[in-house]
Amino acid sequence: MRAPSHDWGNMRKRQVFAAVAVALTLAGCGARPESSSTTNDPTTNDSNVFGNAQELVRAATDQTAKAKSAKFTAESSLAGQAVTAQGQARFDGADTVMDMTMTVGPVREEMRYVDRALYVQLPEQYRARMTSGKPWGKVPADSAVAKQIGAQQAQQNDPSQALQQIQQAGTITRSAHETLDGQPVTHYWIDVDFAKGFDKFKNTGLPEAQLNEIAAKVKTIPVELWLGSDKLPVQITEDMSALMKAAGAPATAQDMKITMKYSDWGTPVDVQAPPANQVGELKLPSN
């Protein structure tokens, strides 16, 4: 496949734009949602179906906290190019680790998150400019580069982040029993109120004035959640097309829907940092 005409710096800047959009719905400090004493909606006849978002989140969060780890895949798009990812992670607060391979168009990269640092394995042609020739670039969590490209990538793959948003600002609009990937699931359609979660969105890097403009245009973010019979997330989708348009994204980047799939909950995950002699500081080119 022919390489894209834009350089790595421009591509990473486009990824930053997408990462900010992801953060708008998944942003959080890494804490899991708090338990709630809310009970099921009395109008819901099926005791296995939750009628309100708070009780749904409490049940799912309890189960993910027990399982801690899972394999995952992700699908989205960026400026008209397909974005796919697959990996495994242990979602455990400060002890969170992740190993993920991501493909954006023709570019493939591996990311590892361990000891609160993000490591990115770059294509060879970009290493001289970005990692002093090393195969891996390190992004410490408190570095300037981390603020640009989002070292919170591991947290964004944590379903508890989406669950937290649902707990704080979500309303279940309908539900249905279905079969997904060969297993029985309950499918929930949820509207997440953008304004109710506004304070959380301030950590995404967008100016508050721009967030106010987005809030005036975007009332809700559509989220769909599929829970297995064990109350563990099987799939989560978020349609951020309206948000991207309101944020002023280019027309080619406005149609954006993220799909996360989870499997093998509870499987042990071991992620190690790359060898030190293979790691350089990751630097974004200025243009």
C-alpha positions in Angstrom: 0.0 0.0 0.0 1.3 3.5 -0.9 2.5 5.5 2.1 0.3 8.5 2.9 1.4 11.9 1.6 1.4 13.6 5.0 4.4 13.1 7.3 4.5 11.4 10.7 4.1 14.6 12.6 0.9 15.6 10.8 -0.4 12.0 11.2 0.3 12.1 14.9 -1.4 15.5 15.2 -4.5 13.9 13.6 -4.3 11.1 16.1 -4.1 13.7 18.8 -7.4 15.2 17.6 -9.0 11.7 17.6 -7.5 11.0 21.0 -9.0 14.2 22.4 -12.4 13.1 21.1 -12.0 9.7 22.7 -11.1 11.4 26.0 -14.2 13.6 25.9 -16.3 10.5 26.5 -13.8 8.3 28.4 -11.9 10.9 30.4 -11.4 10.3 34.1 -8.8 10.2 36.7 -8.5 6.4 36.5 -10.9 5.7 39.4 -13.6 3.2 39.0 -17.3 4.3 39.5 -18.6 4.2 43.0 -21.2 1.7 44.0 -24.8 2.9 44.2 -27.7 1.8 46.3 -30.1 2.5 43.4 -32.4 -0.4 42.6 -33.7 -1.7 39.3 -36.4 0.3 37.6 -39.7 -1.1 38.9 -41.2 -0.9 35.4 -38.6 -3.5 34.2 -40.2 -7.0 34.4 -37.0 -9.0 33.6 -34.9 -9.1 36.7 -31.8 -9.7 34.5 -32.3 -6.4 32.7 -31.4 -3.1 34.4 -33.8 -0.2 34.0 -31.5 2.6 35.1 -27.9 3.4 34.4 -26.6 3.6 38.0 -27.6 0.0 38.8 -26.3 -1.3 35.5 -22.9 0.4 36.2 -22.7 -0.9 39.8 -23.2 -4.5 38.6 -20.7 -4.2 35.7 -18.1 -2.4 37.7 -18.2 -5.0 40.5 -17.5 -7.7 38.0 -14.8 -5.9 36.1 -13.1 -5.0 39.4 -13.0 -8.7 40.3 -11.8 -9.9 36.8 -9.3 -7.0 36.4 -7.9 -8.2 33.1 -9.1 -8.9 29.6 -8.2 -9.1 25.9 -9.7 -6.4 23.7 -10.1 -5.2 20.1 -11.0 -1.7 18.9 -12.2 -0.3 15.6 -12.6 3.3 14.5 -11.6 5.7 11.8 -9.3 8.6 11.5 -9.5 11.1 8.7 -11.0 8.5 6.4 -8.5 5.8 7.4 -9.4 2.7 9.3 -8.0 2.4 12.8 -7.8 -1.0 14.4 -6.2 -2.3 17.6 -5.9 -5.4 19.6 -4.3 -6.2 22.8 -4.5 -7.2 26.4 -4.6 -5.2 29.6 -4.9 -5.4 33.4 -7.1 -2.6 34.6 -5.9 -2.0 38.1 -5.5 1.7 38.9 -1.9 2.6 39.4 -0.9 -0.9 38.5 -2.6 -0.8 35.1 -0.6 -2.4 32.3 -1.3 -2.8 28.6 0.2 -4.3 25.4 -1.6 -3.1 22.3 -0.9 -3.2 18.5 -2.6 -0.4 16.6 -2.8 0.1 12.8 -3.7 3.5 11.3 -4.0 3.1 7.5 -0.7 1.7 6.4 1.1 2.5 9.7 1.4 -0.1 12.4 2.7 0.5 15.8 2.9 -1.3 19.1 2.2 0.3 22.5 3.0 -0.9 25.9 1.9 0.8 29.1 3.8 -0.3 32.3 5.0 1.5 35.4 2.9 4.5 34.4 4.9 5.0 31.2 3.8 4.6 27.6 6.2 2.9 25.2 5.6 3.2 21.4 7.4 1.1 18.8 7.7 3.2 15.7 8.2 2.2 12.1 11.9 2.4 11.2 11.6 5.4 8.9 10.5 7.6 11.8 13.0 6.6 14.5 15.8 9.0 13.6 13.6 12.0 14.1 11.5 10.8 17.0 13.6 8.4 19.2 17.2 9.1 18.3 17.2 5.9 16.2 15.8 3.6 18.9 13.1 1.1 18.1 11.0 2.3 21.1 10.0 5.7 22.3 9.2 6.3 26.0 6.5 8.7 27.0 6.6 9.3 30.8 3.1 10.1 32.2 4.1 13.6 33.3 5.9 14.6 30.1 4.9 17.3 27.6 4.6 14.7 24.9 2.2 12.7 27.1 -0.1 15.7 27.2 0.0 15.8 23.4 -0.6 12.2 22.4 -2.3 10.9 25.6 -0.3 8.5 27.8 -3.7 7.7 29.2 -4.3 5.3 26.3 -4.4 2.3 28.7 -7.1 4.0 30.7 -9.1 4.7 27.6 -9.2 1.0 26.9 -10.5 0.4 30.4 -14.3 -0.2 30.3 -14.6 1.4 33.7 -13.9 4.8 32.1 -17.0 4.4 29.9 -19.0 3.0 32.8 -18.1 6.0 34.9 -19.5 8.4 32.2 -22.6 6.3 32.0 -23.0 6.4 35.8 -22.6 10.1 36.0 -24.6 11.2 33.0 -26.2 8.3 31.3 -29.9 7.4 30.7 -30.9 3.9 29.4 -33.4 4.4 26.5 -34.0 0.8 25.7 -32.6 -2.7 26.1 -32.9 -6.1 24.4 -31.7 -9.7 24.7 -29.4 -10.7 21.8 -26.6 -13.0 20.8 -23.2 -11.5 20.1 -20.2 -13.5 19.0 -22.0 -16.7 19.9 -22.9 -15.7 23.5 -26.1 -14.4 25.0 -25.9 -10.7 25.9 -28.2 -7.9 27.0 -27.9 -4.9 24.7 -28.4 -1.4 26.2 -28.9 1.8 24.3 -27.7 4.8 26.5 -27.7 8.5 26.0 -24.8 10.2 27.9 -25.6 13.9 28.7 -22.6 16.0 27.6 -23.4 18.9 30.0 -23.6 16.7 33.1 -20.1 15.4 32.5 -18.7 18.8 31.5 -16.2 19.1 34.4 -14.6 15.8 33.5 -14.0 17.0 29.9 -11.8 19.9 31.0 -8.9 17.5 31.3 -8.9 16.7 27.6 -6.7 19.6 26.5 -9.4 21.6 24.7 -9.9 25.2 25.8 -12.9 25.7 28.0 -14.3 28.2 25.5 -14.3 25.5 22.8 -15.9 23.0 25.3 -18.7 25.5 25.9 -19.3 25.8 22.1 -19.4 22.0 21.9 -21.8 21.7 24.8 -24.1 24.2 23.1 -24.3 22.0 20.0 -24.0 18.5 21.5 -26.7 17.4 24.0 -26.0 13.7 24.2 -23.5 11.1 23.1 -25.0 7.8 22.0 -23.5 4.8 23.7 -24.3 1.1 23.3 -23.3 -1.5 25.9 -23.5 -5.3 25.6 -23.3 -7.2 28.9 -22.8 -10.9 29.1 -24.7 -13.1 31.5 -21.8 -12.7 34.0 -22.4 -8.9 33.9 -19.0 -8.3 32.2 -18.8 -6.0 29.2 -18.6 -7.8 25.8 -18.8 -4.7 23.6 -19.1 -0.9 23.9 -19.7 1.5 21.1 -19.7 5.3 21.2 -20.9 7.5 18.3 -18.9 10.7 18.5 -19.8 12.0 15.0 -21.8 15.0 16.4 -19.0 15.8 18.9 -16.3 15.7 16.2 -18.4 18.0 14.0 -19.0 20.4 16.9 -15.3 20.4 17.7 -14.5 21.6 14.2 -12.9 18.5 12.9 -12.3 18.3 9.1 -15.2 16.9 7.1 -13.2 13.6 6.5 -12.9 13.1 10.3 -16.4 13.9 11.4 -17.9 10.5 11.0 -16.4 8.7 14.0 -17.7 5.7 15.9 -15.5 3.6 18.3 -16.2 0.0 18.9 -14.5 -1.9 21.8 -14.8 -5.6 22.3 -13.7 -7.5 25.4 -13.0 -11.2 25.9 -11.1 -13.7 28.2 -11.9 -11.7 31.3 -9.7 -12.7 34.2 -6.8 -14.1 32.1 -3.4 -13.2 33.6 -1.6 -10.4 31.8 2.1 -9.8 32.0 3.6 -6.7 30.3 7.3 -5.8 30.5 9.0 -2.6 29.4 11.2 -2.9 26.4 15.0 -3.4 27.0 16.5 -0.1 28.1 19.1 -0.1 25.3 16.2 -0.2 22.8 14.4 2.8 24.2 14.8 6.6 23.5 12.7 9.6 24.5 9.8 10.0 22.2 9.8 13.5 20.6 7.1 14.8 18.3 8.3 16.7 15.2 7.4 20.4 15.2 5.9 20.2 11.7 
